[in-house]
C-alpha cells in the first residue's frame, strides 16, 4: 500500500468530494475509503466501478483529496492516470462522471471504454 504524493493519479472535484462524504456517512460499517477501479466488460472492453471500503489492500494506491481517501488497485492505475471524478446534476439525472484522458474509444451508452 502506497500513498501518492507527487502527480495525482485521480483528482476529485469539490462537488464530488461533498457527495462522496455524504454517501459515506449514510453507509453502515463506517467505510474509510472510496475505491475506484476499472474492470473488463461493456461493449468497448472496460468499465468503471466505485464502492466503499473499510481498509486498503496491499497493492492499493491511496490518494487523499478534499477530505476523501480514494484507493485504486495496481491493475486500474494505468487506465486511470490523470482521470478526474466529478458529480453532475442535470435534468437527465445526477451521478458521478469520470473524465479520463486515456480513453481512446467509448460506446454510445457512455458506460464502457477502451484505452491504448
Beta strands, then each sheet from edge to edge (+ up, - down):
strand 1: 2-3
strand 2: 10-12
strand 3: 33-40
strand 4: 46-53
strand 5: 61-65
strand 6: 68-72
strand 7: 83-90
strand 8: 93-99
strand 9: 103-106
strand 10: 112-115
sheet 1: 1+ 5+ 6- 3- 4+ 10- 9+
sheet 2: 2+ 7+ 8-
end
